[in-house]
Amino acid sequence: MTSLQDRLLAAHARDDRAALVGLYTEAADMAANIDAACFYLTHAYIFALEKGDPASDALYQRLKAEGRV
């Protein structure tokens, strides 16, 4: 299996914003602490906003719950 980092780099290389939303969300879910999780959630949220992905609502709520918006 390809590592998450490799999948993120590949998605960036092909500018696959849909994949980036999912991959950064996955990274947030696996993060060792809340600061790292919110860093990844912020990236996922930005990519979701850029592509009009409905996941942006849930990502916003997760960031809001942590006092990050």
N, C-alpha and C positions, 0 to 999 in steps of 0.2 A: 504494500500500500504506500502511496506517495504521502509524504509528510504534509501537514497543514501548511507549513512555510512554503514548500515547493508548489502546492496548489495555489496559494495566494500569489506567489511570484508569477506563475503561469497565467493566472486570471488578469493580473495587472498587465502582463506583456501583450495579451490579446484584447485588453480594454473591455473585459467582460464584466460589466457592472452588476448584472444579475447574480453572477457567481460571487462577486466580491461582497454583496450584501450577505449572502449565506455564509461565506467563509469567515468574514469578520464576526458575524454572530456566533459561529462555531468557536472561534478563538476566544470570544468573550465568555462563552459558557465553560471553557476549559481553563480560564485564567486563574492564576494562583492567588490573586487578591483583587479587591474591588477597584483599585486604581487602574490596574491593567485591564480588568473587564470593561470599565468605562471608557478607556482609551480605544479598545476594539469596538465597543458599541457606538462610539462617536463616528468612527470610520464607516461602520455599517449604516448608520443613520444618514450620513451625508450621501453615500452612494444610493441609498434607497430614495432620498429626496430627489437626487439628480435624475433618476429614471422613473419617478412617479410610482414607485413600488408601494403597495398598501402596507407592507411590513414597517414602513416608517412610523406608523402610529404606535405599534407595539414597542419599537425601539425607543421612541420618544418617551413612552411611559416608563420603560426600564431606566432610562437616564434620569427622568424626573424623580422616580422613587429613590434614587441615590443622591438627589440634590445637585445634579449636574447640569440642569438647564435653568 
